[in-house]
Protein backbone atom coordinates (compact mmCIF):
# COMPACT_ATOMS: atom_id res chain seq x y z
CA UNK A 1 0.00 0.00 0.00
CA UNK A 2 1.47 3.33 -1.05
CA UNK A 3 1.03 6.42 1.13
CA UNK A 4 2.60 9.85 1.22
CA UNK A 5 5.10 9.32 4.04
CA UNK A 6 5.70 13.03 4.45
CA UNK A 7 2.14 13.43 5.71
CA UNK A 8 1.78 10.28 7.79
CA UNK A 9 2.46 9.39 11.38
CA UNK A 10 2.27 6.19 13.32
CA UNK A 11 2.96 4.63 16.68
CA UNK A 12 5.82 2.19 16.45
CA UNK A 13 7.42 -0.36 18.74
CA UNK A 14 7.47 -0.66 22.51
CA UNK A 15 7.85 3.07 23.07
CA UNK A 16 4.08 3.06 23.51
CA UNK A 17 2.33 6.33 23.21
CA UNK A 18 5.25 8.01 21.41
CA UNK A 19 4.17 9.83 18.29
CA UNK A 20 6.82 9.74 15.59
CA UNK A 21 6.58 11.39 12.18
CA UNK A 22 8.12 9.95 9.03
CA UNK A 23 10.08 12.12 6.68
CA UNK A 24 9.86 15.10 9.02
CA UNK A 25 11.86 16.55 11.86
CA UNK A 26 11.91 14.27 14.89
CA UNK A 27 10.41 15.57 18.12
CA UNK A 28 12.06 15.74 21.53
CA UNK A 29 9.48 15.69 24.31
CA UNK A 30 10.20 16.00 27.99
CA UNK A 31 8.52 16.37 31.34
CA UNK A 32 8.68 19.64 33.24
CA UNK A 33 12.39 20.36 33.76
CA UNK A 34 13.99 19.90 37.13
CA UNK A 35 17.08 21.49 38.60
CA UNK A 36 20.13 19.28 38.45
CA UNK A 37 23.60 19.76 39.82
CA UNK A 38 26.83 18.04 38.78
CA UNK A 39 26.63 17.29 35.06
CA UNK A 40 24.01 19.99 34.54
CA UNK A 41 26.50 22.76 35.19
CA UNK A 42 25.47 24.31 38.49
CA UNK A 43 21.69 24.45 38.66
CA UNK A 44 21.01 24.24 34.93
CA UNK A 45 17.55 22.95 34.15
CA UNK A 46 17.62 19.46 32.68
CA UNK A 47 14.68 17.43 31.38
CA UNK A 48 13.80 14.22 33.17
CA UNK A 49 14.03 12.33 29.92
CA UNK A 50 15.03 12.79 26.29
CA UNK A 51 13.31 11.14 23.34
CA UNK A 52 15.35 10.49 20.22
CA UNK A 53 13.82 9.33 16.95
CA UNK A 54 15.68 7.35 14.31
CA UNK A 55 14.93 4.85 11.56
CA UNK A 56 14.60 1.09 12.03
CA UNK A 57 14.90 -1.17 8.97
CA UNK A 58 13.65 -4.74 8.92
CA UNK A 59 15.33 -7.53 6.91
CA UNK A 60 14.64 -11.18 6.15
CA UNK A 61 17.39 -13.59 7.15
CA UNK A 62 19.72 -15.17 4.59
CA UNK A 63 17.96 -18.55 4.35
CA UNK A 64 14.71 -16.87 3.26
CA UNK A 65 13.93 -16.70 -0.48
CA UNK A 66 14.24 -12.90 -0.34
CA UNK A 67 16.70 -12.83 2.54
CA UNK A 68 19.73 -10.63 3.05
CA UNK A 69 23.08 -12.42 2.94
CA UNK A 70 24.48 -10.63 6.03
CA UNK A 71 21.67 -11.56 8.45
CA UNK A 72 22.20 -14.90 10.25
CA UNK A 73 25.67 -14.91 8.73
CA UNK A 74 28.34 -16.64 10.83
CA UNK A 75 31.72 -14.97 10.21
CA UNK A 76 34.24 -17.40 8.75
CA UNK A 77 36.55 -16.67 11.71
CA UNK A 78 33.70 -17.39 14.16
CA UNK A 79 31.39 -15.23 16.21
CA UNK A 80 33.03 -12.33 17.98
CA UNK A 81 33.88 -8.64 17.81
CA UNK A 82 35.50 -7.33 14.63
CA UNK A 83 37.03 -3.89 14.13
CA UNK A 84 38.44 -2.00 11.17
CA UNK A 85 35.90 -3.07 8.57
CA UNK A 86 34.14 0.29 8.54
CA UNK A 87 35.84 3.53 7.52
CA UNK A 88 36.88 5.93 10.31
CA UNK A 89 34.91 8.69 8.51
CA UNK A 90 31.30 8.87 7.33
CA UNK A 91 30.41 9.04 3.66
CA UNK A 92 29.26 12.25 2.01
CA UNK A 93 25.64 11.28 2.67
CA UNK A 94 26.28 10.57 6.33
CA UNK A 95 26.46 6.75 6.21
CA UNK A 96 29.15 4.31 7.39
CA UNK A 97 31.39 2.98 4.61
CA UNK A 98 32.50 -0.66 4.34
CA UNK A 99 36.24 -1.00 3.61
CA UNK A 100 36.69 -4.66 4.60
CA UNK A 101 40.14 -4.26 6.17
CA UNK A 102 39.09 -5.58 9.57
CA UNK A 103 40.18 -8.15 12.08
CA UNK A 104 38.84 -10.07 15.02
CA UNK A 105 39.62 -8.59 18.43
CA UNK A 106 42.09 -10.67 20.44
CA UNK A 107 42.47 -8.25 23.36
CA UNK A 108 40.56 -5.04 24.01
CA UNK A 109 42.04 -1.54 23.96
CA UNK A 110 41.46 0.05 27.38
CA UNK A 111 41.79 3.48 28.95
CA UNK A 112 43.61 4.21 32.21
CA UNK A 113 40.44 3.31 34.16
CA UNK A 114 40.35 -0.13 32.46
CA UNK A 115 37.30 0.75 30.33
CA UNK A 116 37.09 -0.68 26.82
CA UNK A 117 37.65 1.97 24.14
CA UNK A 118 37.79 2.08 20.37
CA UNK A 119 41.25 1.31 19.00
CA UNK A 120 41.16 4.69 17.21
CA UNK A 121 41.04 6.52 20.57
CA UNK A 122 44.05 4.71 22.03
CA UNK A 123 46.64 7.14 23.48
CA UNK A 124 49.54 5.72 25.49
CA UNK A 125 50.30 9.22 26.81
CA UNK A 126 46.98 9.05 28.70
CA UNK A 127 47.84 5.72 30.30
CA UNK A 128 45.82 3.57 27.89
CA UNK A 129 46.53 -0.14 27.43
CA UNK A 130 46.98 -1.39 23.86
CA UNK A 131 44.82 -4.21 22.60
CA UNK A 132 45.74 -6.67 19.89
CA UNK A 133 44.42 -7.84 16.55
CA UNK A 134 43.50 -11.40 15.65
CA UNK A 135 42.48 -12.97 12.35
CA UNK A 136 41.79 -10.66 9.40
CA UNK A 137 38.10 -10.98 8.55
CA UNK A 138 35.07 -8.94 7.48
CA UNK A 139 32.99 -10.03 10.49
CA UNK A 140 30.13 -11.58 8.53
CA UNK A 141 29.68 -8.70 6.07
CA UNK A 142 29.54 -10.15 2.56
CA UNK A 143 30.43 -7.20 0.32
CA UNK A 144 30.39 -3.41 0.12
CA UNK A 145 27.16 -3.71 -1.87
CA UNK A 146 25.43 -5.85 0.76
CA UNK A 147 26.51 -3.48 3.54
CA UNK A 148 25.24 -0.43 1.65
CA UNK A 149 21.71 -1.83 2.07
CA UNK A 150 21.86 -1.84 5.87
CA UNK A 151 21.19 1.88 6.37
CA UNK A 152 19.42 2.77 3.13
CA UNK A 153 15.87 2.01 2.05
CA UNK A 154 15.88 -0.71 -0.62
CA UNK A 155 12.36 -1.82 -1.66
CA UNK A 156 12.11 -5.61 -1.66
CA UNK A 157 15.20 -5.90 0.57
CA UNK A 158 14.11 -4.01 3.69
CA UNK A 159 11.21 -2.09 5.18
CA UNK A 160 11.59 0.98 7.37
CA UNK A 161 9.74 2.97 10.01
CA UNK A 162 10.52 5.60 12.66
CA UNK A 163 11.57 4.40 16.09
CA UNK A 164 11.76 6.52 19.25
CA UNK A 165 13.95 5.72 22.26
CA UNK A 166 13.39 7.28 25.68
CA UNK A 167 16.56 8.06 27.66
CA UNK A 168 15.74 8.59 31.34
CA UNK A 169 17.83 10.88 33.55
CA UNK A 170 19.47 9.15 36.49
CA UNK A 171 20.55 10.54 39.84
CA UNK A 172 24.01 11.35 38.46
CA UNK A 173 22.51 13.46 35.65
CA UNK A 174 23.27 10.98 32.88
CA UNK A 175 20.61 9.72 30.48
CA UNK A 176 20.06 6.00 30.05
CA UNK A 177 18.15 3.76 27.70
CA UNK A 178 18.48 0.12 28.74
CA UNK A 179 16.32 -2.71 27.42
CA UNK A 180 16.66 -4.39 30.83
CA UNK A 181 15.23 -1.33 32.62
CA UNK A 182 12.59 -0.17 30.14
CA UNK A 183 9.47 -2.09 31.27
CA UNK A 184 8.16 -2.92 27.80
CA UNK A 185 11.47 -4.12 26.39
CA UNK A 186 12.16 -6.01 29.60
CA UNK A 187 8.85 -7.83 29.14
CA UNK A 188 9.99 -8.85 25.63
CA UNK A 189 13.29 -10.17 26.97
CA UNK A 190 15.49 -7.79 24.98
CA UNK A 191 15.70 -5.03 22.43
CA UNK A 192 12.98 -6.07 19.98
CA UNK A 193 11.42 -2.83 18.71
CA UNK A 194 9.51 -4.24 15.71
CA UNK A 195 7.85 -7.34 17.07
CA UNK A 196 5.25 -8.59 14.53
CA UNK A 197 5.72 -5.40 12.48
CA UNK A 198 7.11 -4.65 9.00
CA UNK A 199 8.21 -8.10 7.72
CA UNK A 200 7.03 -9.63 11.01
CA UNK A 201 8.61 -12.31 13.16
CA UNK A 202 10.31 -15.10 11.20
CA UNK A 203 9.22 -17.94 13.48
CA UNK A 204 11.57 -20.31 15.24
CA UNK A 205 12.52 -20.30 18.89
CA UNK A 206 12.48 -17.77 20.32
CA UNK A 207 10.02 -16.19 17.89
CA UNK A 208 11.42 -12.66 17.91
CA UNK A 209 12.30 -10.25 15.12
CA UNK A 210 16.09 -10.50 15.28
CA UNK A 211 16.98 -9.03 11.88
CA UNK A 212 17.02 -5.24 11.73
CA UNK A 213 19.17 -2.12 11.78
CA UNK A 214 18.69 1.20 13.58
CA UNK A 215 20.07 4.56 12.47
CA UNK A 216 20.00 7.66 14.68
CA UNK A 217 21.32 11.17 14.01
CA UNK A 218 21.66 13.63 16.88
CA UNK A 219 23.39 16.87 17.91
CA UNK A 220 24.85 18.21 21.15
CA UNK A 221 26.88 21.14 22.47
CA UNK A 222 30.37 20.30 23.66
CA UNK A 223 31.29 21.58 27.13
CA UNK A 224 35.01 21.33 27.84
CA UNK A 225 34.44 21.34 31.61
CA UNK A 226 31.37 19.10 31.48
CA UNK A 227 33.14 15.72 31.76
CA UNK A 228 30.99 14.57 28.83
CA UNK A 229 30.94 10.87 28.02
CA UNK A 230 29.07 8.38 25.86
CA UNK A 231 28.94 4.63 26.46
CA UNK A 232 27.20 1.85 24.56
CA UNK A 233 26.73 -1.80 25.55
CA UNK A 234 25.04 -4.27 23.25
CA UNK A 235 25.04 -6.62 20.28
CA UNK A 236 25.54 -7.08 17.41
CA UNK A 237 27.27 -4.42 15.28
CA UNK A 238 27.43 -0.82 16.55
CA UNK A 239 29.29 2.15 15.09
CA UNK A 240 29.16 5.63 16.62
CA UNK A 241 30.56 8.76 14.99
CA UNK A 242 31.12 12.16 16.62
CA UNK A 243 31.79 15.06 14.27
CA UNK A 244 31.85 12.50 11.44
CA UNK A 245 34.67 10.44 12.96
CA UNK A 246 34.43 6.91 14.36
CA UNK A 247 34.60 6.71 18.18
CA UNK A 248 32.93 3.32 18.82
CA UNK A 249 33.59 0.21 16.70
CA UNK A 250 31.71 -2.89 17.90
CA UNK A 251 31.41 -4.68 14.58
CA UNK A 252 30.66 -8.36 14.15
CA UNK A 253 28.16 -10.90 15.43
CA UNK A 254 28.83 -11.15 19.15
CA UNK A 255 27.43 -11.14 22.67
CA UNK A 256 27.02 -7.81 24.44
CA UNK A 257 30.18 -5.69 24.32
CA UNK A 258 30.88 -2.16 25.58
CA UNK A 259 32.95 0.83 24.52
CA UNK A 260 33.40 4.16 26.30
CA UNK A 261 34.06 7.61 24.87
CA UNK A 262 35.54 10.54 26.82
CA UNK A 263 34.74 13.55 24.64
CA UNK A 264 37.67 15.55 26.01
CA UNK A 265 39.90 13.27 23.91
CA UNK A 266 38.36 14.33 20.61
CA UNK A 267 39.79 17.81 20.07
CA UNK A 268 36.39 19.53 20.06
CA UNK A 269 35.86 23.25 20.58
CA UNK A 270 34.16 24.39 23.77
CA UNK A 271 30.64 25.69 23.19
CA UNK A 272 30.39 24.41 19.61
CA UNK A 273 27.63 22.11 18.32
CA UNK A 274 28.58 18.68 16.98
CA UNK A 275 26.87 15.68 15.39
CA UNK A 276 26.60 12.23 16.94
CA UNK A 277 25.60 9.53 14.45
CA UNK A 278 24.66 6.07 15.68
CA UNK A 279 24.34 2.85 13.64
CA UNK A 280 23.18 -0.48 15.10
CA UNK A 281 22.49 -3.91 13.60
CA UNK A 282 20.86 -7.00 15.12
CA UNK A 283 21.84 -9.96 12.91
CA UNK A 284 21.64 -13.18 14.89
CA UNK A 285 18.92 -14.93 16.85
CA UNK A 286 19.97 -15.61 20.40
CA UNK A 287 19.75 -12.29 22.23
CA UNK A 288 19.40 -8.56 21.60
CA UNK A 289 20.97 -6.18 24.12
CA UNK A 290 20.95 -2.39 23.90
CA UNK A 291 22.13 0.18 26.45
CA UNK A 292 23.07 3.82 25.93
CA UNK A 293 24.41 5.92 28.79
CA UNK A 294 25.51 9.53 28.33
CA UNK A 295 25.46 12.94 29.97
CA UNK A 296 25.23 14.63 26.56
CA UNK A 297 22.06 16.63 26.07
CA UNK A 298 21.30 15.02 22.72
CA UNK A 299 18.71 16.35 20.31
CA UNK A 300 17.30 14.51 17.29
CA UNK A 301 17.83 16.00 13.86
CA UNK A 302 15.67 15.61 10.77
CA UNK A 303 14.86 12.05 9.73
CA UNK A 304 15.71 10.89 6.22
CA UNK A 305 12.79 10.15 3.91
CA UNK A 306 11.51 6.64 4.64
CA UNK A 307 10.64 5.31 1.20
CA UNK A 308 9.97 1.67 2.09
CA UNK A 309 7.82 2.17 5.18
CA UNK A 310 4.67 0.98 3.43
CA UNK A 311 6.19 -1.25 0.78
Protein Blocks (a to p, Z undefined) as FASTA:
>chain_A
ZZdfklgccdedjkehiacdehiacddddddddddehjnogoiacdfbdcdddddddddd
fkbmkbcfkgopacfkbpaddehkacfbdcfkopacdehlaccdfbdcddfkopacdfkl
gcfknopacdddddddehhpablmlmmmmmcccehkaccddddddddddfkopacddfkl
mmmlmmnopacfkgoiajbpebdjddddfbdcddddddddddfklopacdddddfddcdd
eehiafbdcedjdddddddddfklnopaehiacddddddddfbdfbacdddddfbdcddd
dddddfklmZZ
